[in-house]
Amino acid sequence: TDLTSVILPTSCKSIGLNAFNGCTSLDTINLSGVTYLRSGAFDGCSSLNIDINMPNLRGSRAGHTELEYSVFFGSGITRILNIGSVTTLGLYSFAQRCPNLTEAWIPKTVVDIGRLTFYECPSLSIVVCLAETPPTTNAPSAAHQPFDNNAPGRKIYVPW
C-alpha cells in the first residue's frame, strides 16, 4: 500500500493477474509499452491519477483480444485516450467505479462492450466511439448497462 510510483522497463509487455491490486498509494505508472493487461491489474488503485494511453494494447494475453474484468476497477484514472486494438471490453472490464474518469475513447476495433464496464463513473461526461458500427453489449437486462450512473448529461459521440 506504500508503493507510489512504478517505472516499467521497455521490455515489459504484459501486466499479470492482480499485479497491482490494492496498491492504494500508486499514483504514477507509464503503460504506453504494455501489450497485454490481465484482470484486476489495477483494481483498487484509488490514487492512480493518470490518463490511459496504451497504443500497443492487444488484449488480456496472446491470442485473446478482449480485456478481462476489473482491470481498473475503483481506480483514480482520469481519461481513457487509447486502448490499442482490443475488440471486447468484457464484464466490468475496464473502469467500473472510477470516480475521476471524465472521458473515454473507444477504439474502432471494439465490437462488444460488456455489462457494467463504465458503471458508477459519476464524472464520465464524454464518450467517443470511433467504430463506424457501434459496439453491441452483452448486458442481460436494463439494470446492467455499460454506462449506468455516469455524469448527468453525458455525451456519446460516434462517427458519421
Secondary structure, DSSP 4 states (H G I P E B T S, - for coil): ----EE---TT--EE-TTTTTT-TT--EE--TT--EE-TTTTTT-TT---EEE-TT--BSBTTB-EE-TTSSTT----EEEE-TT--EE-TT-S-TT-TT--EEEE-TT--EE-TTTTTT-TT--EEEE--SSPPEE--SSGGG-TTTT--TT-EEE---
